[in-house]
Amino acid sequence: MINNKLEKEVELLKILAKGCKKHPAYRAIRKATERCEECVVVWKARMELNKLEE
């Protein structure tokens, strides 16, 4: 169980580290405007990571 959680966290952190190619300054601090699909993916990764940390 713990191993799966850690693996999921690593995958989400990789998504956050990669970020958006079009908007390199976007780091998912605020919600994405939903105009850019990559930014939305980064935002969803941030939200899922926050849920795992609780």
PDB file of N, H, CA, C and O in Angstrom:
ATOM      1  N   MET A   1       0.839  -1.203   0.000  1.00  0.00           N
ATOM      2  CA  MET A   1       0.000   0.000   0.000  1.00  0.00           C
ATOM      3  C   MET A   1       0.873   1.252   0.000  1.00  0.00           C
ATOM      4  O   MET A   1       0.649   2.164  -0.795  1.00  0.00           O
ATOM      5  N   ILE A   2       1.853   1.298   0.876  1.00  0.00           N
ATOM      6  H   ILE A   2       2.034   0.557   1.522  1.00  0.00           H
ATOM      7  CA  ILE A   2       2.723   2.474   0.967  1.00  0.00           C
ATOM      8  C   ILE A   2       3.531   2.633  -0.319  1.00  0.00           C
ATOM      9  O   ILE A   2       3.735   3.748  -0.800  1.00  0.00           O
ATOM     10  N   ASN A   3       3.988   1.513  -0.867  1.00  0.00           N
ATOM     11  H   ASN A   3       3.823   0.608  -0.476  1.00  0.00           H
ATOM     12  CA  ASN A   3       4.777   1.560  -2.089  1.00  0.00           C
ATOM     13  C   ASN A   3       3.972   2.155  -3.242  1.00  0.00           C
ATOM     14  O   ASN A   3       4.504   2.940  -4.026  1.00  0.00           O
ATOM     15  N   ASN A   4       2.703   1.790  -3.350  1.00  0.00           N
ATOM     16  H   ASN A   4       2.271   1.152  -2.713  1.00  0.00           H
ATOM     17  CA  ASN A   4       1.845   2.337  -4.406  1.00  0.00           C
ATOM     18  C   ASN A   4       1.656   3.838  -4.240  1.00  0.00           C
ATOM     19  O   ASN A   4       1.650   4.582  -5.221  1.00  0.00           O
ATOM     20  N   LYS A   5       1.502   4.276  -3.003  1.00  0.00           N
ATOM     21  H   LYS A   5       1.507   3.672  -2.206  1.00  0.00           H
ATOM     22  CA  LYS A   5       1.325   5.703  -2.736  1.00  0.00           C
ATOM     23  C   LYS A   5       2.576   6.485  -3.131  1.00  0.00           C
ATOM     24  O   LYS A   5       2.489   7.558  -3.728  1.00  0.00           O
ATOM     25  N   LEU A   6       3.732   5.937  -2.791  1.00  0.00           N
ATOM     26  H   LEU A   6       3.803   5.065  -2.306  1.00  0.00           H
ATOM     27  CA  LEU A   6       4.979   6.607  -3.141  1.00  0.00           C
ATOM     28  C   LEU A   6       5.177   6.658  -4.655  1.00  0.00           C
ATOM     29  O   LEU A   6       5.636   7.668  -5.189  1.00  0.00           O
ATOM     30  N   GLU A   7       4.837   5.591  -5.333  1.00  0.00           N
ATOM     31  H   GLU A   7       4.464   4.771  -4.899  1.00  0.00           H
ATOM     32  CA  GLU A   7       4.949   5.570  -6.786  1.00  0.00           C
ATOM     33  C   GLU A   7       4.022   6.602  -7.420  1.00  0.00           C
ATOM     34  O   GLU A   7       4.403   7.278  -8.376  1.00  0.00           O
ATOM     35  N   LYS A   8       2.825   6.720  -6.897  1.00  0.00           N
ATOM     36  H   LYS A   8       2.516   6.171  -6.121  1.00  0.00           H
ATOM     37  CA  LYS A   8       1.865   7.703  -7.413  1.00  0.00           C
ATOM     38  C   LYS A   8       2.392   9.124  -7.188  1.00  0.00           C
ATOM     39  O   LYS A   8       2.290   9.979  -8.068  1.00  0.00           O
ATOM     40  N   GLU A   9       2.956   9.365  -6.001  1.00  0.00           N
ATOM     41  H   GLU A   9       3.040   8.671  -5.287  1.00  0.00           H
ATOM     42  CA  GLU A   9       3.520  10.680  -5.699  1.00  0.00           C
ATOM     43  C   GLU A   9       4.659  11.014  -6.647  1.00  0.00           C
ATOM     44  O   GLU A   9       4.770  12.149  -7.111  1.00  0.00           O
ATOM     45  N   VAL A  10       5.498  10.044  -6.935  1.00  0.00           N
ATOM     46  H   VAL A  10       5.408   9.122  -6.558  1.00  0.00           H
ATOM     47  CA  VAL A  10       6.621  10.268  -7.848  1.00  0.00           C
ATOM     48  C   VAL A  10       6.103  10.633  -9.239  1.00  0.00           C
ATOM     49  O   VAL A  10       6.622  11.555  -9.869  1.00  0.00           O
ATOM     50  N   GLU A  11       5.098   9.928  -9.716  1.00  0.00           N
ATOM     51  H   GLU A  11       4.676   9.179  -9.204  1.00  0.00           H
ATOM     52  CA  GLU A  11       4.533  10.225 -11.033  1.00  0.00           C
ATOM     53  C   GLU A  11       3.946  11.631 -11.078  1.00  0.00           C
ATOM     54  O   GLU A  11       4.143  12.358 -12.052  1.00  0.00           O
ATOM     55  N   LEU A  12       3.227  12.012 -10.030  1.00  0.00           N
ATOM     56  H   LEU A  12       3.067  11.421  -9.239  1.00  0.00           H
ATOM     57  CA  LEU A  12       2.629  13.351  -9.989  1.00  0.00           C
ATOM     58  C   LEU A  12       3.702  14.426  -9.917  1.00  0.00           C
ATOM     59  O   LEU A  12       3.572  15.474 -10.550  1.00  0.00           O
ATOM     60  N   LEU A  13       4.756  14.178  -9.155  1.00  0.00           N
ATOM     61  H   LEU A  13       4.861  13.326  -8.641  1.00  0.00           H
ATOM     62  CA  LEU A  13       5.843  15.150  -9.060  1.00  0.00           C
ATOM     63  C   LEU A  13       6.579  15.289 -10.384  1.00  0.00           C
ATOM     64  O   LEU A  13       7.059  16.373 -10.715  1.00  0.00           O
ATOM     65  N   LYS A  14       6.672  14.206 -11.142  1.00  0.00           N
ATOM     66  H   LYS A  14       6.282  13.325 -10.873  1.00  0.00           H
ATOM     67  CA  LYS A  14       7.290  14.287 -12.468  1.00  0.00           C
ATOM     68  C   LYS A  14       6.470  15.190 -13.382  1.00  0.00           C
ATOM     69  O   LYS A  14       7.028  15.979 -14.144  1.00  0.00           O
ATOM     70  N   ILE A  15       5.151  15.074 -13.305  1.00  0.00           N
ATOM     71  H   ILE A  15       4.698  14.433 -12.686  1.00  0.00           H
ATOM     72  CA  ILE A  15       4.265  15.923 -14.120  1.00  0.00           C
ATOM     73  C   ILE A  15       4.459  17.381 -13.734  1.00  0.00           C
ATOM     74  O   ILE A  15       4.549  18.252 -14.599  1.00  0.00           O
ATOM     75  N   LEU A  16       4.525  17.645 -12.427  1.00  0.00           N
ATOM     76  H   LEU A  16       4.452  16.938 -11.724  1.00  0.00           H
ATOM     77  CA  LEU A  16       4.713  19.029 -11.970  1.00  0.00           C
ATOM     78  C   LEU A  16       6.072  19.578 -12.381  1.00  0.00           C
ATOM     79  O   LEU A  16       6.191  20.742 -12.765  1.00  0.00           O
ATOM     80  N   ALA A  17       7.092  18.735 -12.297  1.00  0.00           N
ATOM     81  H   ALA A  17       6.995  17.790 -11.985  1.00  0.00           H
ATOM     82  CA  ALA A  17       8.436  19.188 -12.665  1.00  0.00           C
ATOM     83  C   ALA A  17       8.539  19.466 -14.158  1.00  0.00           C
ATOM     84  O   ALA A  17       9.221  20.403 -14.574  1.00  0.00           O
ATOM     85  N   LYS A  18       7.870  18.660 -14.954  1.00  0.00           N
ATOM     86  H   LYS A  18       7.316  17.899 -14.616  1.00  0.00           H
ATOM     87  CA  LYS A  18       7.891  18.842 -16.405  1.00  0.00           C
ATOM     88  C   LYS A  18       7.166  20.118 -16.791  1.00  0.00           C
ATOM     89  O   LYS A  18       7.636  20.866 -17.648  1.00  0.00           O
ATOM     90  N   GLY A  19       6.033  20.371 -16.172  1.00  0.00           N
ATOM     91  H   GLY A  19       5.651  19.764 -15.475  1.00  0.00           H
ATOM     92  CA  GLY A  19       5.278  21.590 -16.421  1.00  0.00           C
ATOM     93  C   GLY A  19       4.674  21.649 -17.813  1.00  0.00           C
ATOM     94  O   GLY A  19       4.462  20.620 -18.454  1.00  0.00           O
ATOM     95  N   CYS A  20       4.403  22.841 -18.265  1.00  0.00           N
ATOM     96  H   CYS A  20       4.575  23.677 -17.743  1.00  0.00           H
ATOM     97  CA  CYS A  20       3.783  23.083 -19.564  1.00  0.00           C
ATOM     98  C   CYS A  20       4.832  23.637 -20.528  1.00  0.00           C
ATOM     99  O   CYS A  20       5.586  24.546 -20.180  1.00  0.00           O
ATOM    100  N   LYS A  21       4.872  23.087 -21.729  1.00  0.00           N
ATOM    101  H   LYS A  21       4.259  22.349 -22.012  1.00  0.00           H
ATOM    102  CA  LYS A  21       5.837  23.555 -22.729  1.00  0.00           C
ATOM    103  C   LYS A  21       5.516  24.971 -23.211  1.00  0.00           C
ATOM    104  O   LYS A  21       6.421  25.770 -23.453  1.00  0.00           O
ATOM    105  N   LYS A  22       4.229  25.274 -23.347  1.00  0.00           N
ATOM    106  H   LYS A  22       3.494  24.625 -23.151  1.00  0.00           H
ATOM    107  CA  LYS A  22       3.819  26.580 -23.858  1.00  0.00           C
ATOM    108  C   LYS A  22       3.932  27.677 -22.796  1.00  0.00           C
ATOM    109  O   LYS A  22       4.212  28.835 -23.105  1.00  0.00           O
ATOM    110  N   HIS A  23       3.707  27.286 -21.540  1.00  0.00           N
ATOM    111  H   HIS A  23       3.479  26.345 -21.288  1.00  0.00           H
ATOM    112  CA  HIS A  23       3.706  28.256 -20.441  1.00  0.00           C
ATOM    113  C   HIS A  23       4.676  27.787 -19.357  1.00  0.00           C
ATOM    114  O   HIS A  23       4.239  27.266 -18.331  1.00  0.00           O
ATOM    115  N   PRO A  24       5.972  27.960 -19.565  1.00  0.00           N
ATOM    116  CA  PRO A  24       6.951  27.440 -18.609  1.00  0.00           C
ATOM    117  C   PRO A  24       6.879  28.096 -17.220  1.00  0.00           C
ATOM    118  O   PRO A  24       7.376  27.526 -16.249  1.00  0.00           O
ATOM    119  N   ALA A  25       6.283  29.258 -17.117  1.00  0.00           N
ATOM    120  H   ALA A  25       5.880  29.721 -17.906  1.00  0.00           H
ATOM    121  CA  ALA A  25       6.177  29.929 -15.821  1.00  0.00           C
ATOM    122  C   ALA A  25       5.032  29.380 -14.978  1.00  0.00           C
ATOM    123  O   ALA A  25       4.960  29.668 -13.783  1.00  0.00           O
ATOM    124  N   TYR A  26       4.131  28.592 -15.579  1.00  0.00           N
ATOM    125  H   TYR A  26       4.190  28.359 -16.549  1.00  0.00           H
ATOM    126  CA  TYR A  26       2.987  28.062 -14.840  1.00  0.00           C
ATOM    127  C   TYR A  26       3.428  26.916 -13.944  1.00  0.00           C
ATOM    128  O   TYR A  26       3.964  25.917 -14.422  1.00  0.00           O
ATOM    129  N   ARG A  27       3.200  27.063 -12.635  1.00  0.00           N
ATOM    130  H   ARG A  27       2.764  27.875 -12.246  1.00  0.00           H
ATOM    131  CA  ARG A  27       3.603  26.046 -11.666  1.00  0.00           C
ATOM    132  C   ARG A  27       2.433  25.566 -10.817  1.00  0.00           C
ATOM    133  O   ARG A  27       2.643  25.027  -9.731  1.00  0.00           O
ATOM    134  N   ALA A  28       1.222  25.750 -11.285  1.00  0.00           N
ATOM    135  H   ALA A  28       1.051  26.188 -12.167  1.00  0.00           H
ATOM    136  CA  ALA A  28       0.011  25.246 -10.638  1.00  0.00           C
ATOM    137  C   ALA A  28      -0.209  25.832  -9.252  1.00  0.00           C
ATOM    138  O   ALA A  28      -0.705  25.146  -8.358  1.00  0.00           O
ATOM    139  N   ILE A  29       0.149  27.072  -9.070  1.00  0.00           N
ATOM    140  H   ILE A  29       0.551  27.629  -9.796  1.00  0.00           H
ATOM    141  CA  ILE A  29      -0.137  27.751  -7.809  1.00  0.00           C
ATOM    142  C   ILE A  29      -1.588  28.216  -7.810  1.00  0.00           C
ATOM    143  O   ILE A  29      -2.269  28.177  -6.785  1.00  0.00           O
ATOM    144  N   ARG A  30      -2.048  28.655  -8.979  1.00  0.00           N
ATOM    145  H   ARG A  30      -1.495  28.686  -9.811  1.00  0.00           H
ATOM    146  CA  ARG A  30      -3.451  29.012  -9.176  1.00  0.00           C
ATOM    147  C   ARG A  30      -4.073  28.056 -10.172  1.00  0.00           C
ATOM    148  O   ARG A  30      -3.365  27.384 -10.922  1.00  0.00           O
ATOM    149  N   LYS A  31      -5.388  27.992 -10.182  1.00  0.00           N
ATOM    150  H   LYS A  31      -5.963  28.538  -9.572  1.00  0.00           H
ATOM    151  CA  LYS A  31      -6.100  27.121 -11.110  1.00  0.00           C
ATOM    152  C   LYS A  31      -5.804  27.526 -12.551  1.00  0.00           C
ATOM    153  O   LYS A  31      -5.676  28.710 -12.864  1.00  0.00           O
ATOM    154  N   ALA A  32      -5.700  26.532 -13.414  1.00  0.00           N
ATOM    155  H   ALA A  32      -5.805  25.570 -13.159  1.00  0.00           H
ATOM    156  CA  ALA A  32      -5.460  26.791 -14.838  1.00  0.00           C
ATOM    157  C   ALA A  32      -6.696  27.429 -15.462  1.00  0.00           C
ATOM    158  O   ALA A  32      -7.818  27.198 -15.010  1.00  0.00           O
ATOM    159  N   THR A  33      -6.488  28.225 -16.493  1.00  0.00           N
ATOM    160  H   THR A  33      -5.577  28.413 -16.860  1.00  0.00           H
ATOM    161  CA  THR A  33      -7.603  28.888 -17.161  1.00  0.00           C
ATOM    162  C   THR A  33      -8.376  27.936 -18.060  1.00  0.00           C
ATOM    163  O   THR A  33      -9.432  28.299 -18.577  1.00  0.00           O
ATOM    164  N   GLU A  34      -7.876  26.746 -18.251  1.00  0.00           N
ATOM    165  H   GLU A  34      -7.018  26.452 -17.831  1.00  0.00           H
ATOM    166  CA  GLU A  34      -8.479  25.695 -19.074  1.00  0.00           C
ATOM    167  C   GLU A  34      -8.430  26.001 -20.561  1.00  0.00           C
ATOM    168  O   GLU A  34      -9.137  25.364 -21.342  1.00  0.00           O
ATOM    169  N   ARG A  35      -7.630  26.940 -20.961  1.00  0.00           N
ATOM    170  H   ARG A  35      -7.056  27.457 -20.327  1.00  0.00           H
ATOM    171  CA  ARG A  35      -7.410  27.196 -22.386  1.00  0.00           C
ATOM    172  C   ARG A  35      -6.293  26.320 -22.919  1.00  0.00           C
ATOM    173  O   ARG A  35      -6.245  26.021 -24.112  1.00  0.00           O
ATOM    174  N   CYS A  36      -5.402  25.912 -22.044  1.00  0.00           N
ATOM    175  H   CYS A  36      -5.440  26.154 -21.075  1.00  0.00           H
ATOM    176  CA  CYS A  36      -4.251  25.093 -22.420  1.00  0.00           C
ATOM    177  C   CYS A  36      -4.397  23.731 -21.736  1.00  0.00           C
ATOM    178  O   CYS A  36      -4.454  23.654 -20.508  1.00  0.00           O
ATOM    179  N   GLU A  37      -4.455  22.674 -22.518  1.00  0.00           N
ATOM    180  H   GLU A  37      -4.409  22.736 -23.515  1.00  0.00           H
ATOM    181  CA  GLU A  37      -4.678  21.329 -21.973  1.00  0.00           C
ATOM    182  C   GLU A  37      -3.515  20.884 -21.083  1.00  0.00           C
ATOM    183  O   GLU A  37      -3.735  20.221 -20.069  1.00  0.00           O
ATOM    184  N   GLU A  38      -2.286  21.242 -21.449  1.00  0.00           N
ATOM    185  H   GLU A  38      -2.107  21.781 -22.273  1.00  0.00           H
ATOM    186  CA  GLU A  38      -1.136  20.850 -20.623  1.00  0.00           C
ATOM    187  C   GLU A  38      -1.195  21.503 -19.244  1.00  0.00           C
ATOM    188  O   GLU A  38      -0.865  20.867 -18.243  1.00  0.00           O
ATOM    189  N   CYS A  39      -1.606  22.744 -19.187  1.00  0.00           N
ATOM    190  H   CYS A  39      -1.875  23.260 -20.000  1.00  0.00           H
ATOM    191  CA  CYS A  39      -1.731  23.430 -17.897  1.00  0.00           C
ATOM    192  C   CYS A  39      -2.798  22.760 -17.040  1.00  0.00           C
ATOM    193  O   CYS A  39      -2.642  22.667 -15.823  1.00  0.00           O
ATOM    194  N   VAL A  40      -3.864  22.300 -17.650  1.00  0.00           N
ATOM    195  H   VAL A  40      -3.991  22.376 -18.639  1.00  0.00           H
ATOM    196  CA  VAL A  40      -4.932  21.617 -16.925  1.00  0.00           C
ATOM    197  C   VAL A  40      -4.400  20.306 -16.336  1.00  0.00           C
ATOM    198  O   VAL A  40      -4.729  19.959 -15.202  1.00  0.00           O
ATOM    199  N   VAL A  41      -3.588  19.586 -17.093  1.00  0.00           N
ATOM    200  H   VAL A  41      -3.321  19.868 -18.014  1.00  0.00           H
ATOM    201  CA  VAL A  41      -3.002  18.338 -16.603  1.00  0.00           C
ATOM    202  C   VAL A  41      -2.107  18.618 -15.396  1.00  0.00           C
ATOM    203  O   VAL A  41      -2.135  17.882 -14.410  1.00  0.00           O
ATOM    204  N   VAL A  42      -1.320  19.678 -15.480  1.00  0.00           N
ATOM    205  H   VAL A  42      -1.297  20.276 -16.281  1.00  0.00           H
ATOM    206  CA  VAL A  42      -0.444  20.051 -14.362  1.00  0.00           C
ATOM    207  C   VAL A  42      -1.280  20.416 -13.140  1.00  0.00           C
ATOM    208  O   VAL A  42      -0.948  20.023 -12.022  1.00  0.00           O
ATOM    209  N   TRP A  43      -2.361  21.163 -13.344  1.00  0.00           N
ATOM    210  H   TRP A  43      -2.631  21.483 -14.252  1.00  0.00           H
ATOM    211  CA  TRP A  43      -3.232  21.563 -12.239  1.00  0.00           C
ATOM    212  C   TRP A  43      -3.867  20.334 -11.579  1.00  0.00           C
ATOM    213  O   TRP A  43      -3.915  20.244 -10.352  1.00  0.00           O
ATOM    214  N   LYS A  44      -4.351  19.395 -12.387  1.00  0.00           N
ATOM    215  H   LYS A  44      -4.312  19.468 -13.384  1.00  0.00           H
ATOM    216  CA  LYS A  44      -4.967  18.186 -11.839  1.00  0.00           C
ATOM    217  C   LYS A  44      -3.951  17.354 -11.071  1.00  0.00           C
ATOM    218  O   LYS A  44      -4.291  16.747 -10.055  1.00  0.00           O
ATOM    219  N   ALA A  45      -2.722  17.319 -11.539  1.00  0.00           N
ATOM    220  H   ALA A  45      -2.446  17.812 -12.364  1.00  0.00           H
ATOM    221  CA  ALA A  45      -1.661  16.602 -10.815  1.00  0.00           C
ATOM    222  C   ALA A  45      -1.423  17.255  -9.462  1.00  0.00           C
ATOM    223  O   ALA A  45      -1.239  16.558  -8.464  1.00  0.00           O
ATOM    224  N   ARG A  46      -1.423  18.578  -9.414  1.00  0.00           N
ATOM    225  H   ARG A  46      -1.573  19.145 -10.224  1.00  0.00           H
ATOM    226  CA  ARG A  46      -1.234  19.303  -8.139  1.00  0.00           C
ATOM    227  C   ARG A  46      -2.363  18.987  -7.168  1.00  0.00           C
ATOM    228  O   ARG A  46      -2.119  18.743  -5.986  1.00  0.00           O
ATOM    229  N   MET A  47      -3.606  18.990  -7.667  1.00  0.00           N
ATOM    230  H   MET A  47      -3.804  19.188  -8.627  1.00  0.00           H
ATOM    231  CA  MET A  47      -4.747  18.708  -6.800  1.00  0.00           C
ATOM    232  C   MET A  47      -4.703  17.268  -6.278  1.00  0.00           C
ATOM    233  O   MET A  47      -5.005  17.027  -5.109  1.00  0.00           O
ATOM    234  N   GLU A  48      -4.335  16.324  -7.123  1.00  0.00           N
ATOM    235  H   GLU A  48      -4.090  16.520  -8.072  1.00  0.00           H
ATOM    236  CA  GLU A  48      -4.257  14.932  -6.695  1.00  0.00           C
ATOM    237  C   GLU A  48      -3.128  14.733  -5.682  1.00  0.00           C
ATOM    238  O   GLU A  48      -3.271  13.964  -4.731  1.00  0.00           O
ATOM    239  N   LEU A  49      -2.013  15.426  -5.887  1.00  0.00           N
ATOM    240  H   LEU A  49      -1.897  16.051  -6.659  1.00  0.00           H
ATOM    241  CA  LEU A  49      -0.892  15.343  -4.945  1.00  0.00           C
ATOM    242  C   LEU A  49      -1.311  15.917  -3.585  1.00  0.00           C
ATOM    243  O   LEU A  49      -0.961  15.363  -2.543  1.00  0.00           O
ATOM    244  N   ASN A  50      -2.049  17.010  -3.597  1.00  0.00           N
ATOM    245  H   ASN A  50      -2.333  17.460  -4.443  1.00  0.00           H
ATOM    246  CA  ASN A  50      -2.535  17.586  -2.333  1.00  0.00           C
ATOM    247  C   ASN A  50      -3.428  16.603  -1.582  1.00  0.00           C
ATOM    248  O   ASN A  50      -3.348  16.505  -0.357  1.00  0.00           O
ATOM    249  N   LYS A  51      -4.279  15.875  -2.307  1.00  0.00           N
ATOM    250  H   LYS A  51      -4.345  15.955  -3.302  1.00  0.00           H
ATOM    251  CA  LYS A  51      -5.154  14.889  -1.665  1.00  0.00           C
ATOM    252  C   LYS A  51      -4.349  13.745  -1.072  1.00  0.00           C
ATOM    253  O   LYS A  51      -4.691  13.243  -0.001  1.00  0.00           O
ATOM    254  N   LEU A  52      -3.291  13.326  -1.745  1.00  0.00           N
ATOM    255  H   LEU A  52      -3.014  13.734  -2.615  1.00  0.00           H
ATOM    256  CA  LEU A  52      -2.457  12.227  -1.229  1.00  0.00           C
ATOM    257  C   LEU A  52      -1.712  12.627   0.032  1.00  0.00           C
ATOM    258  O   LEU A  52      -1.464  11.789   0.899  1.00  0.00           O
ATOM    259  N   GLU A  53      -1.353  13.893   0.142  1.00  0.00           N
ATOM    260  H   GLU A  53      -1.554  14.574  -0.563  1.00  0.00           H
ATOM    261  CA  GLU A  53      -0.581  14.367   1.287  1.00  0.00           C
ATOM    262  C   GLU A  53      -1.424  14.519   2.544  1.00  0.00           C
ATOM    263  O   GLU A  53      -0.881  14.591   3.646  1.00  0.00           O
ATOM    264  N   GLU A  54      -2.722  14.569   2.396  1.00  0.00           N
ATOM    265  H   GLU A  54      -3.163  14.511   1.501  1.00  0.00           H
ATOM    266  CA  GLU A  54      -3.601  14.742   3.571  1.00  0.00           C
ATOM    267  C   GLU A  54      -3.652  13.506   4.413  1.00  0.00           C
ATOM    268  O   GLU A  54      -4.341  13.482   5.432  1.00  0.00           O
TER     269      GLU A  54
END
